[in-house]
Amino acid sequence: MDDRNHLAPLCAVSLALALLCSTAVHSETLTAGDLRLDISEQARVTGISIADTKLKITPGPLLTLCDVSLGKFHEPSEAAGDLQHGLELRFNSLRATVVLSALAAGGALHLNCGIVGDPGPARGMLLRFALPIDAVGWQWYRDIQDADRIAEGRRYEFIEPLRAWADLPEWKDQADLRMGYSNRNFCTVIAGPVGLCLALPIDKPCLARTAYDASRRSLEVVYDFALSPDARMAHEAEFAFDLYTCDPQWGFRSALARYYELYPDLFEVCVKDPGPWMAFSRLSEIDNANEFCFRIQEGAPEPAYDDKLGVLSTVYFTHAGMGANLPEHDPEKDPSRRTTSRSRRWKKRSSSGPESTGCFRKSDSSTPKANSTSARGESTPTSSRSSISIPISPTASGP
Protein backbone atom coordinates (compact mmCIF):
# COMPACT_ATOMS: atom_id res chain seq x y z
CA MET A 1 0.00 0.00 0.00
CA ASP A 2 1.19 3.53 -0.76
CA ASP A 3 2.65 5.25 2.32
CA ARG A 4 0.62 8.34 1.47
CA ASN A 5 -2.59 6.37 2.09
CA HIS A 6 -1.37 5.55 5.61
CA LEU A 7 -0.58 9.20 6.32
CA ALA A 8 -3.90 10.58 5.05
CA PRO A 9 -6.01 9.64 8.14
CA LEU A 10 -3.25 10.89 10.45
CA CYS A 11 -3.08 14.23 8.66
CA ALA A 12 -6.84 14.62 8.86
CA VAL A 13 -6.80 14.01 12.63
CA SER A 14 -3.90 16.43 13.12
CA LEU A 15 -5.73 19.14 11.14
CA ALA A 16 -8.87 18.64 13.18
CA LEU A 17 -6.93 18.90 16.43
CA ALA A 18 -5.18 22.04 15.21
CA LEU A 19 -8.51 23.69 14.35
CA LEU A 20 -9.94 22.68 17.71
CA CYS A 21 -6.96 24.10 19.59
CA SER A 22 -7.15 27.36 17.68
CA THR A 23 -10.64 28.07 19.10
CA ALA A 24 -10.24 26.42 22.50
CA VAL A 25 -10.56 28.52 25.65
CA HIS A 26 -7.76 28.46 28.22
CA SER A 27 -7.71 29.88 31.72
CA GLU A 28 -6.42 33.46 31.81
CA THR A 29 -4.94 35.82 34.36
CA LEU A 30 -5.76 39.50 33.98
CA THR A 31 -3.56 42.06 35.75
CA ALA A 32 -3.88 45.83 36.06
CA GLY A 33 -1.81 47.65 38.65
CA ASP A 34 -2.19 45.77 41.94
CA LEU A 35 -5.27 43.88 40.70
CA ARG A 36 -5.07 40.26 39.56
CA LEU A 37 -8.10 38.38 38.22
CA ASP A 38 -8.08 34.67 37.35
CA ILE A 39 -10.66 33.45 34.80
CA SER A 40 -11.25 29.76 34.00
CA GLU A 41 -11.98 28.09 30.66
CA GLN A 42 -15.72 28.44 31.34
CA ALA A 43 -15.47 32.19 32.06
CA ARG A 44 -15.72 31.67 35.82
CA VAL A 45 -13.84 33.76 38.36
CA THR A 46 -11.43 31.45 40.21
CA GLY A 47 -9.19 33.94 41.99
CA ILE A 48 -8.85 37.63 42.89
CA SER A 49 -5.75 39.23 44.42
CA ILE A 50 -4.86 42.81 45.27
CA ALA A 51 -1.14 43.39 45.83
CA ASP A 52 -0.08 40.63 48.25
CA THR A 53 -3.62 40.02 49.54
CA LYS A 54 -5.48 37.03 48.14
CA LEU A 55 -9.20 37.66 48.55
CA LYS A 56 -11.56 35.03 49.86
CA ILE A 57 -13.90 33.99 47.06
CA THR A 58 -16.26 31.24 45.97
CA PRO A 59 -15.64 30.55 42.27
CA GLY A 60 -18.57 31.65 40.14
CA PRO A 61 -19.52 32.88 36.66
CA LEU A 62 -18.10 36.23 35.63
CA LEU A 63 -21.27 37.00 33.68
CA THR A 64 -24.79 35.64 33.36
CA LEU A 65 -27.65 36.60 31.04
CA CYS A 66 -31.41 36.69 31.63
CA ASP A 67 -34.47 37.03 29.39
CA VAL A 68 -36.90 38.98 31.59
CA SER A 69 -39.89 37.04 30.24
CA LEU A 70 -38.31 33.84 31.61
CA GLY A 71 -36.96 35.29 34.84
CA LYS A 72 -33.80 33.20 35.21
CA PHE A 73 -30.10 33.99 34.81
CA HIS A 74 -28.12 31.56 32.63
CA GLU A 75 -24.42 30.82 32.39
CA PRO A 76 -22.88 30.58 28.91
CA SER A 77 -23.31 27.28 27.07
CA GLU A 78 -20.17 27.54 24.95
CA ALA A 79 -16.97 29.59 24.99
CA ALA A 80 -14.30 30.34 22.40
CA GLY A 81 -11.43 32.77 22.05
CA ASP A 82 -9.69 34.80 24.74
CA LEU A 83 -10.21 38.05 26.62
CA GLN A 84 -7.43 39.87 24.84
CA HIS A 85 -8.91 39.42 21.37
CA GLY A 86 -12.53 38.73 22.34
CA LEU A 87 -14.00 35.91 24.41
CA GLU A 88 -17.11 34.67 22.62
CA LEU A 89 -19.77 33.28 24.98
CA ARG A 90 -22.81 31.62 23.49
CA PHE A 91 -26.12 31.37 25.35
CA ASN A 92 -28.02 28.76 23.36
CA SER A 93 -31.22 28.79 25.43
CA LEU A 94 -31.44 32.59 25.16
CA ARG A 95 -30.44 32.76 21.48
CA ALA A 96 -27.74 35.34 22.13
CA THR A 97 -23.96 35.70 21.98
CA VAL A 98 -21.78 37.86 24.21
CA VAL A 99 -18.29 38.95 23.17
CA LEU A 100 -16.18 40.08 26.12
CA SER A 101 -12.75 41.73 25.97
CA ALA A 102 -10.43 43.13 28.64
CA LEU A 103 -7.65 45.69 28.42
CA ALA A 104 -5.27 46.84 31.15
CA ALA A 105 -4.41 50.55 30.99
CA GLY A 106 -3.56 53.19 33.53
CA GLY A 107 -3.62 50.67 36.37
CA ALA A 108 -7.26 49.74 35.64
CA LEU A 109 -8.91 46.81 33.97
CA HIS A 110 -11.26 48.02 31.22
CA LEU A 111 -13.92 45.47 30.28
CA ASN A 112 -16.00 45.88 27.12
CA CYS A 113 -18.98 43.75 26.25
CA GLY A 114 -21.03 43.39 23.07
CA ILE A 115 -24.29 41.41 22.92
CA VAL A 116 -25.82 40.12 19.70
CA GLY A 117 -29.21 38.42 19.75
CA ASP A 118 -30.63 36.10 17.13
CA PRO A 119 -33.26 37.73 14.85
CA GLY A 120 -36.76 37.79 16.30
CA PRO A 121 -39.18 39.99 18.23
CA ALA A 122 -37.90 42.56 20.69
CA ARG A 123 -37.18 41.25 24.19
CA GLY A 124 -35.98 42.69 27.47
CA MET A 125 -32.72 41.38 28.87
CA LEU A 126 -30.58 41.62 32.00
CA LEU A 127 -26.81 41.17 31.93
CA ARG A 128 -24.99 40.62 35.22
CA PHE A 129 -21.25 40.77 35.90
CA ALA A 130 -20.25 39.41 39.30
CA LEU A 131 -17.05 39.23 41.36
CA PRO A 132 -17.63 36.56 44.05
CA ILE A 133 -15.75 38.34 46.87
CA ASP A 134 -16.48 37.61 50.53
CA ALA A 135 -16.47 41.21 51.80
CA VAL A 136 -18.64 40.79 54.90
CA GLY A 137 -17.20 43.08 57.55
CA TRP A 138 -15.76 45.49 54.96
CA GLN A 139 -17.05 49.01 54.27
CA TRP A 140 -19.48 49.72 51.46
CA TYR A 141 -19.43 53.37 50.40
CA ARG A 142 -22.72 55.07 49.62
CA ASP A 143 -20.92 58.20 48.48
CA ILE A 144 -17.88 60.30 49.29
CA GLN A 145 -19.01 60.86 52.89
CA ASP A 146 -21.10 57.89 54.02
CA ALA A 147 -20.09 54.26 54.43
CA ASP A 148 -21.81 51.21 55.96
CA ARG A 149 -20.25 48.13 57.47
CA ILE A 150 -21.26 45.16 55.30
CA ALA A 151 -23.43 42.84 57.38
CA GLU A 152 -24.45 39.27 56.73
CA GLY A 153 -27.46 38.73 54.47
CA ARG A 154 -27.93 42.35 53.33
CA ARG A 155 -27.81 43.95 49.90
CA TYR A 156 -26.06 47.30 49.55
CA GLU A 157 -26.94 49.61 46.69
CA PHE A 158 -27.59 53.28 45.99
CA ILE A 159 -30.08 53.35 43.13
CA GLU A 160 -33.01 55.35 41.81
CA PRO A 161 -36.12 53.87 40.14
CA LEU A 162 -37.42 55.36 36.91
CA ARG A 163 -41.09 56.17 37.42
CA ALA A 164 -42.07 55.58 33.80
CA TRP A 165 -40.44 52.16 33.55
CA ALA A 166 -42.84 49.27 32.95
CA ASP A 167 -41.59 46.97 35.71
CA LEU A 168 -43.10 43.55 36.15
CA PRO A 169 -45.13 43.61 39.41
CA GLU A 170 -44.68 39.91 40.09
CA TRP A 171 -40.94 40.53 40.50
CA LYS A 172 -41.07 43.58 42.77
CA ASP A 173 -39.70 41.58 45.71
CA GLN A 174 -36.95 39.89 43.72
CA ALA A 175 -33.92 42.16 43.63
CA ASP A 176 -32.29 40.19 40.81
CA LEU A 177 -35.15 40.78 38.41
CA ARG A 178 -36.04 44.39 39.13
CA MET A 179 -35.91 46.64 36.10
CA GLY A 180 -35.62 50.35 35.51
CA TYR A 181 -33.29 51.12 38.40
CA SER A 182 -30.12 53.09 37.87
CA ASN A 183 -27.12 54.03 40.00
CA ARG A 184 -26.90 57.37 41.77
CA ASN A 185 -23.09 57.23 41.59
CA PHE A 186 -20.75 56.03 38.87
CA CYS A 187 -18.23 54.64 41.36
CA THR A 188 -19.02 51.66 43.60
CA VAL A 189 -16.44 51.11 46.31
CA ILE A 190 -15.84 48.41 48.91
CA ALA A 191 -12.89 48.58 51.29
CA GLY A 192 -11.43 46.35 53.97
CA PRO A 193 -7.80 45.25 54.12
CA VAL A 194 -7.70 46.45 50.51
CA GLY A 195 -9.92 48.69 48.37
CA LEU A 196 -11.72 47.86 45.12
CA CYS A 197 -13.77 50.06 42.80
CA LEU A 198 -16.20 49.11 40.04
CA ALA A 199 -16.80 52.21 37.91
CA LEU A 200 -19.26 52.92 35.11
CA PRO A 201 -18.26 55.27 32.26
CA ILE A 202 -19.96 58.65 32.61
CA ASP A 203 -19.72 59.33 28.86
CA LYS A 204 -21.75 56.22 27.94
CA PRO A 205 -25.11 56.55 29.68
CA CYS A 206 -27.11 53.38 30.19
CA LEU A 207 -29.47 51.74 32.65
CA ALA A 208 -27.18 49.97 35.09
CA ARG A 209 -27.12 49.31 38.81
CA THR A 210 -24.33 48.10 41.04
CA ALA A 211 -24.52 46.42 44.44
CA TYR A 212 -22.75 44.29 46.97
CA ASP A 213 -24.92 41.31 47.83
CA ALA A 214 -23.74 39.87 51.15
CA SER A 215 -25.99 36.83 50.92
CA ARG A 216 -24.41 35.90 47.59
CA ARG A 217 -20.95 37.26 48.49
CA SER A 218 -20.86 39.21 45.24
CA LEU A 219 -19.87 42.63 43.96
CA GLU A 220 -21.90 43.07 40.78
CA VAL A 221 -23.25 45.29 38.06
CA VAL A 222 -26.53 44.58 36.22
CA TYR A 223 -27.49 46.17 32.89
CA ASP A 224 -31.11 46.58 31.73
CA PHE A 225 -31.50 46.61 27.96
CA ALA A 226 -33.48 45.26 25.03
CA LEU A 227 -32.54 43.31 21.92
CA SER A 228 -34.82 44.86 19.34
CA PRO A 229 -35.07 44.77 15.55
CA ASP A 230 -35.96 48.48 15.64
CA ALA A 231 -32.79 49.59 17.44
CA ARG A 232 -30.07 51.58 15.68
CA MET A 233 -28.01 48.39 15.83
CA ALA A 234 -30.66 45.69 15.42
CA HIS A 235 -30.55 43.06 18.17
CA GLU A 236 -27.31 44.49 19.57
CA ALA A 237 -26.12 46.28 22.70
CA GLU A 238 -22.77 47.41 24.12
CA PHE A 239 -21.56 48.06 27.66
CA ALA A 240 -18.32 48.83 29.47
CA PHE A 241 -17.00 49.23 32.99
CA ASP A 242 -13.70 49.53 34.86
CA LEU A 243 -12.13 47.65 37.76
CA TYR A 244 -9.27 49.12 39.78
CA THR A 245 -7.87 49.27 43.28
CA CYS A 246 -8.04 52.20 45.68
CA ASP A 247 -6.64 53.18 49.05
CA PRO A 248 -8.86 51.52 51.71
CA GLN A 249 -8.12 54.33 54.20
CA TRP A 250 -9.57 56.94 51.83
CA GLY A 251 -12.24 54.73 50.27
CA PHE A 252 -14.54 56.59 47.89
CA ARG A 253 -12.29 59.65 47.77
CA SER A 254 -9.36 57.56 46.58
CA ALA A 255 -11.53 55.77 43.99
CA LEU A 256 -12.82 59.09 42.68
CA ALA A 257 -9.31 60.51 42.42
CA ARG A 258 -8.25 57.45 40.44
CA TYR A 259 -11.19 57.92 38.07
CA TYR A 260 -10.14 61.54 37.46
CA GLU A 261 -6.67 60.28 36.58
CA LEU A 262 -8.05 57.62 34.22
CA TYR A 263 -10.28 60.05 32.30
CA PRO A 264 -8.82 63.57 32.58
CA ASP A 265 -10.53 64.71 29.36
CA LEU A 266 -13.96 64.15 30.93
CA PHE A 267 -13.15 66.58 33.74
CA GLU A 268 -11.40 69.31 31.82
CA VAL A 269 -12.38 72.77 33.08
CA CYS A 270 -13.30 74.83 30.04
CA VAL A 271 -14.37 77.99 31.92
CA LYS A 272 -11.47 80.44 32.00
CA ASP A 273 -12.63 82.24 35.14
CA PRO A 274 -14.82 79.81 37.15
CA GLY A 275 -16.83 80.63 40.25
CA PRO A 276 -20.20 80.01 42.00
CA TRP A 277 -23.51 81.02 40.46
CA MET A 278 -25.87 83.03 42.65
CA ALA A 279 -29.56 83.06 41.72
CA PHE A 280 -32.56 84.98 43.08
CA SER A 281 -30.66 86.86 45.81
CA ARG A 282 -28.87 90.19 45.94
CA LEU A 283 -25.17 89.94 46.64
CA SER A 284 -25.41 93.14 48.67
CA GLU A 285 -27.53 91.24 51.22
CA ILE A 286 -24.77 88.67 51.86
CA ASP A 287 -22.12 89.48 54.47
CA ASN A 288 -18.64 89.49 52.97
CA ALA A 289 -19.96 88.24 49.61
CA ASN A 290 -16.51 88.69 48.07
CA GLU A 291 -15.19 85.81 50.21
CA PHE A 292 -17.34 83.37 48.23
CA CYS A 293 -15.74 84.38 44.92
CA PHE A 294 -19.06 84.55 43.07
CA ARG A 295 -18.72 84.70 39.30
CA ILE A 296 -22.29 84.93 37.96
CA GLN A 297 -25.38 86.66 39.34
CA GLU A 298 -28.67 85.60 37.77
CA GLY A 299 -31.42 88.18 37.42
CA ALA A 300 -29.12 91.24 37.51
CA PRO A 301 -31.04 93.16 40.20
CA GLU A 302 -28.03 95.40 40.95
CA PRO A 303 -25.38 95.36 38.18
CA ALA A 304 -23.43 98.25 39.71
CA TYR A 305 -22.83 96.32 42.93
CA ASP A 306 -21.99 93.15 40.96
CA ASP A 307 -19.41 95.12 38.98
CA LYS A 308 -17.64 96.14 42.19
CA LEU A 309 -17.15 92.45 43.02
CA GLY A 310 -16.20 91.47 39.47
CA VAL A 311 -19.38 89.38 39.15
CA LEU A 312 -21.12 88.97 35.79
CA SER A 313 -24.76 90.09 35.76
CA THR A 314 -26.86 87.80 33.60
CA VAL A 315 -30.50 87.24 32.70
CA TYR A 316 -32.11 83.81 32.53
CA PHE A 317 -34.78 83.02 29.95
CA THR A 318 -36.99 79.95 29.68
CA HIS A 319 -39.59 79.08 27.06
CA ALA A 320 -42.22 79.24 29.81
CA GLY A 321 -41.29 82.87 30.43
CA MET A 322 -41.94 83.94 26.86
CA GLY A 323 -45.55 84.76 26.00
CA ALA A 324 -47.64 86.50 23.37
CA ASN A 325 -50.39 88.98 24.25
CA LEU A 326 -53.70 88.27 22.55
CA PRO A 327 -56.34 90.97 22.14
CA GLU A 328 -58.90 91.07 24.96
CA HIS A 329 -57.07 88.33 26.85
CA ASP A 330 -54.55 88.48 29.66
CA PRO A 331 -53.15 84.96 30.29
CA GLU A 332 -51.79 86.09 33.66
CA LYS A 333 -55.27 86.98 34.90
CA ASP A 334 -57.37 84.40 33.09
CA PRO A 335 -55.32 81.37 31.93
CA SER A 336 -58.49 79.27 31.51
CA ARG A 337 -59.56 81.38 28.51
CA ARG A 338 -56.30 80.75 26.65
CA THR A 339 -57.73 78.09 24.32
CA THR A 340 -61.13 79.68 23.79
CA SER A 341 -59.60 83.08 23.03
CA ARG A 342 -57.32 81.57 20.41
CA SER A 343 -60.20 79.66 18.87
CA ARG A 344 -62.34 82.80 18.55
CA ARG A 345 -59.40 84.69 17.10
CA TRP A 346 -58.73 82.07 14.45
CA LYS A 347 -62.43 81.93 13.54
CA LYS A 348 -62.37 85.69 13.16
CA ARG A 349 -59.35 85.50 10.88
CA SER A 350 -60.87 82.79 8.71
CA SER A 351 -63.98 84.90 8.07
CA SER A 352 -62.14 88.19 7.54
CA GLY A 353 -61.89 87.80 3.78
CA PRO A 354 -59.51 89.95 1.72
CA GLU A 355 -58.73 92.19 4.70
CA SER A 356 -56.52 89.45 6.20
CA THR A 357 -52.79 89.50 5.61
CA GLY A 358 -50.81 86.44 6.62
CA CYS A 359 -51.54 85.59 10.24
CA PHE A 360 -52.61 89.09 11.23
CA ARG A 361 -55.71 91.02 10.32
CA LYS A 362 -55.44 94.63 9.25
CA SER A 363 -57.07 97.04 11.62
CA ASP A 364 -58.74 100.33 10.72
CA SER A 365 -55.99 102.92 11.13
CA SER A 366 -58.60 105.65 11.51
CA THR A 367 -59.95 104.07 14.66
CA PRO A 368 -57.68 104.76 17.64
CA LYS A 369 -56.85 101.77 19.80
CA ALA A 370 -56.57 101.80 23.56
CA ASN A 371 -53.24 101.00 25.05
CA SER A 372 -52.78 97.29 25.84
CA THR A 373 -51.37 95.95 29.09
CA SER A 374 -48.43 93.54 29.17
CA ALA A 375 -47.98 90.64 31.52
CA ARG A 376 -45.83 92.92 33.69
CA GLY A 377 -48.72 95.37 33.99
CA GLU A 378 -46.95 97.97 31.86
CA SER A 379 -48.95 100.09 29.44
CA THR A 380 -47.73 99.75 25.86
CA PRO A 381 -49.15 101.57 22.82
CA THR A 382 -50.76 99.45 20.11
CA SER A 383 -49.77 100.12 16.49
CA SER A 384 -52.17 100.40 13.59
CA ARG A 385 -51.72 96.69 12.97
CA SER A 386 -52.24 93.98 15.52
CA SER A 387 -48.85 93.13 16.97
CA ILE A 388 -47.39 90.52 19.23
CA SER A 389 -45.34 91.59 22.23
CA ILE A 390 -43.19 89.07 24.04
CA PRO A 391 -42.94 90.01 27.71
CA ILE A 392 -40.82 88.27 30.30
CA SER A 393 -42.97 86.80 33.02
CA PRO A 394 -41.30 87.45 36.39
CA THR A 395 -42.96 84.37 37.83
CA ALA A 396 -41.39 82.10 35.24
CA SER A 397 -37.78 83.14 35.51
CA GLY A 398 -35.12 80.87 36.90
CA PRO A 399 -34.12 77.33 36.07
Secondary structure as the mmCIF struct_conf table of DSSP 4:
data_model
#
loop_
_struct_conf.conf_type_id
_struct_conf.id
_struct_conf.beg_label_comp_id
_struct_conf.beg_label_asym_id
_struct_conf.beg_label_seq_id
_struct_conf.end_label_comp_id
_struct_conf.end_label_asym_id
_struct_conf.end_label_seq_id
HELX_RH_AL_P HELX_RH_AL_P1 ASP A 3 THR A 23
STRN STRN1 GLU A 28 ALA A 32
TURN_TY1_P TURN_TY1_P1 GLY A 33 ASP A 34
STRN STRN2 LEU A 35 ILE A 39
TURN_TY1_P TURN_TY1_P2 GLU A 41 GLN A 42
BEND BEND1 ALA A 43 ALA A 43
STRN STRN3 ARG A 44 ILE A 50
TURN_TY1_P TURN_TY1_P3 ALA A 51 ASP A 52
STRN STRN4 THR A 53 LYS A 54
HELX_LH_PP_P HELX_LH_PP_P1 LEU A 55 LYS A 56
STRN STRN5 ILE A 57 ILE A 57
STRN STRN6 GLY A 60 PRO A 61
BEND BEND2 LEU A 62 LEU A 62
STRN STRN7 LEU A 63 ASP A 67
TURN_TY1_P TURN_TY1_P4 VAL A 68 GLY A 71
STRN STRN8 LYS A 72 HIS A 74
BEND BEND3 SER A 77 SER A 77
STRN STRN9 GLU A 78 ASP A 82
TURN_TY1_P TURN_TY1_P5 LEU A 83 HIS A 85
STRN STRN10 GLY A 86 PHE A 91
HELX_RH_3T_P HELX_RH_3T_P1 ASN A 92 LEU A 94
TURN_TY1_P TURN_TY1_P6 ARG A 95 ARG A 95
STRN STRN11 ALA A 96 ALA A 105
TURN_TY1_P TURN_TY1_P7 GLY A 106 GLY A 107
STRN STRN12 ALA A 108 GLY A 117
HELX_LH_PP_P HELX_LH_PP_P2 ASP A 118 ASP A 118
BEND BEND4 PRO A 119 PRO A 121
STRN STRN13 ARG A 123 LEU A 131
STRN STRN14 ILE A 133 ILE A 133
TURN_TY1_P TURN_TY1_P8 VAL A 136 GLY A 137
BEND BEND5 TRP A 138 TRP A 138
STRN STRN15 GLN A 139 TYR A 141
BEND BEND6 ARG A 142 GLN A 145
STRN STRN16 ALA A 147 ARG A 149
TURN_TY1_P TURN_TY1_P9 GLU A 152 GLY A 153
STRN STRN17 ARG A 155 TYR A 156
STRN STRN18 ILE A 159 PRO A 161
TURN_TY1_P TURN_TY1_P10 ARG A 163 ALA A 164
HELX_RH_3T_P HELX_RH_3T_P2 PRO A 169 TRP A 171
TURN_TY1_P TURN_TY1_P11 LYS A 172 ASP A 173
HELX_RH_3T_P HELX_RH_3T_P3 ALA A 175 LEU A 177
BEND BEND7 GLY A 180 GLY A 180
STRN STRN19 TYR A 181 ASN A 183
BEND BEND8 ARG A 184 ARG A 184
BEND BEND9 PHE A 186 PHE A 186
STRN STRN20 CYS A 187 ALA A 191
BEND BEND10 GLY A 192 VAL A 194
STRN STRN21 GLY A 195 ALA A 199
TURN_TY1_P TURN_TY1_P12 ILE A 202 ASP A 203
BEND BEND11 LYS A 204 LYS A 204
STRN STRN22 ALA A 208 ASP A 213
TURN_TY1_P TURN_TY1_P13 ALA A 214 ARG A 217
STRN STRN23 SER A 218 LEU A 227
TURN_TY1_P TURN_TY1_P14 PRO A 229 ASP A 230
BEND BEND12 ALA A 231 MET A 233
TURN_TY1_P TURN_TY1_P15 ALA A 234 HIS A 235
STRN STRN24 GLU A 236 CYS A 246
TURN_TY1_P TURN_TY1_P16 PRO A 248 TRP A 250
HELX_RH_AL_P HELX_RH_AL_P2 GLY A 251 LEU A 262
HELX_RH_3T_P HELX_RH_3T_P4 PRO A 264 PHE A 267
BEND BEND13 LYS A 272 ASP A 273
STRN STRN25 TRP A 277 ALA A 279
BEND BEND14 PHE A 280 SER A 281
HELX_RH_3T_P HELX_RH_3T_P5 LEU A 283 GLU A 285
BEND BEND15 ILE A 286 ILE A 286
TURN_TY1_P TURN_TY1_P17 ASP A 287 ASN A 288
HELX_RH_3T_P HELX_RH_3T_P6 ALA A 289 PHE A 292
TURN_TY1_P TURN_TY1_P18 CYS A 293 CYS A 293
STRN STRN26 ILE A 296 GLU A 298
BEND BEND16 GLY A 299 GLY A 299
BEND BEND17 PRO A 301 PRO A 301
HELX_RH_AL_P HELX_RH_AL_P3 PRO A 303 LEU A 309
TURN_TY1_P TURN_TY1_P19 GLY A 310 GLY A 310
HELX_LH_PP_P HELX_LH_PP_P3 VAL A 311 VAL A 311
STRN STRN27 LEU A 312 THR A 314
HELX_RH_3T_P HELX_RH_3T_P7 HIS A 319 GLY A 321
STRN STRN28 MET A 322 MET A 322
STRN STRN29 LEU A 326 LEU A 326
TURN_TY1_P TURN_TY1_P20 PRO A 327 GLU A 328
STRN STRN30 HIS A 329 HIS A 329
TURN_TY1_P TURN_TY1_P21 PRO A 331 LYS A 333
HELX_RH_3T_P HELX_RH_3T_P8 PRO A 335 ARG A 337
HELX_RH_AL_P HELX_RH_AL_P4 ARG A 338 SER A 350
TURN_TY1_P TURN_TY1_P22 SER A 351 SER A 351
HELX_RH_3T_P HELX_RH_3T_P9 GLY A 353 GLU A 355
STRN STRN31 SER A 356 THR A 357
TURN_TY1_P TURN_TY1_P23 GLY A 358 CYS A 359
STRN STRN32 PHE A 360 ARG A 361
STRN STRN33 LYS A 362 LYS A 362
TURN_TY1_P TURN_TY1_P24 SER A 365 SER A 366
BEND BEND18 THR A 367 THR A 367
HELX_LH_PP_P HELX_LH_PP_P4 ALA A 370 ASN A 371
STRN STRN34 SER A 372 THR A 373
TURN_TY1_P TURN_TY1_P25 ALA A 375 ARG A 376
BEND BEND19 GLY A 377 GLY A 377
STRN STRN35 SER A 379 THR A 380
BEND BEND20 SER A 384 SER A 384
STRN STRN36 ARG A 385 ARG A 385
HELX_LH_PP_P HELX_LH_PP_P5 PRO A 391 PRO A 391
STRN STRN37 ILE A 392 ILE A 392
HELX_LH_PP_P HELX_LH_PP_P6 SER A 393 SER A 393
HELX_RH_3T_P HELX_RH_3T_P10 PRO A 394 ALA A 396
#
